[in-house]
Amino acid sequence: MTEATTQETPAKPMTPYDRIGGAPVISAIVNDFYDRMEQDPAFKELRDMHAPDLSPMRESLAGYLAAWSGGPRDWFEQRPGACIMSAHRKLATPITKLTADQWVTAMHQAIDTHLGHDVPLATSMKDALRQMSIGMISA
């Protein structure tokens, strides 16, 4: 009798999306971010740039961050050829250093609240998003 040989399938590497905790944690970060923007007067100029109903933005940012971090690519599949940087350059109100800084501060606070237990991941995510926000400044 011969023994059946089994081949081990290499484990799929963990993506930042997996490490973050997937869609539930990304949604929590996004909702925390927009809640801060709506409730904290320190983010007034940033809030004023957005439509009164933030629901579509909450959904879009959550989808973008999921795809950006290695999760489901739905955001990109629904927007073939979309570029987050160029989309923000077309805004009616240009992004200034002040509003970019407000965005970064609110996002960093939200990330720290939900990923503070994983300092290296939180730091990497905050650094990447900070650099992205700097690139969006158009005024």
KAHU-V707247 format. One record per backbone hydrogen bond with DSSP energy under -1.0 kcal/mol. CO is the residue of the C=O (numbers start at 1). NH is the residue of the N-H. E is the energy in kcal/mol with one decimal. If there is no record, write none. Layout:
CO&NH&E ; CO&NH&E
//
This chain:
15&19&-2.6 ; 16&20&-3.0 ; 17&21&-1.4 ; 17&22&-2.6 ; 22&26&-2.2 ; 23&27&-2.9 ; 24&28&-1.8 ; 25&29&-2.5 ; 26&30&-2.6 ; 27&31&-2.9 ; 28&32&-2.4 ; 29&33&-2.7 ; 30&34&-2.6 ; 31&35&-2.5 ; 32&36&-2.5 ; 33&37&-2.3 ; 34&38&-2.2 ; 35&39&-2.2 ; 36&40&-2.8 ; 40&43&-2.3 ; 41&44&-1.7 ; 43&47&-2.7 ; 44&48&-2.8 ; 47&50&-1.8 ; 54&58&-2.7 ; 55&59&-2.2 ; 56&60&-2.4 ; 57&61&-3.0 ; 58&62&-2.0 ; 59&63&-2.2 ; 60&64&-2.8 ; 61&65&-2.9 ; 62&66&-2.0 ; 63&67&-2.2 ; 64&68&-3.3 ; 65&69&-1.8 ; 66&71&-3.1 ; 67&70&-1.5 ; 69&17&-2.3 ; 73&77&-2.4 ; 74&78&-2.5 ; 79&82&-2.6 ; 83&87&-2.4 ; 84&88&-1.5 ; 85&89&-1.2 ; 88&91&-1.1 ; 95&138&-2.7 ; 95&139&-1.7 ; 96&100&-2.6 ; 97&101&-2.7 ; 98&102&-2.3 ; 99&103&-2.4 ; 100&104&-2.6 ; 101&105&-2.6 ; 102&106&-2.6 ; 103&107&-2.6 ; 104&108&-3.0 ; 105&109&-2.3 ; 106&110&-2.0 ; 107&111&-2.9 ; 108&112&-2.8 ; 109&113&-2.0 ; 110&114&-1.7 ; 111&115&-3.2 ; 112&116&-1.2 ; 115&118&-2.4 ; 118&122&-2.9 ; 119&123&-2.9 ; 120&124&-2.2 ; 121&125&-2.6 ; 122&126&-2.6 ; 123&127&-2.6 ; 124&128&-2.3 ; 125&129&-2.4 ; 126&130&-2.4 ; 127&131&-2.3 ; 128&132&-2.1 ; 129&133&-2.3 ; 130&134&-2.0 ; 131&135&-1.7 ; 134&137&-1.2
//
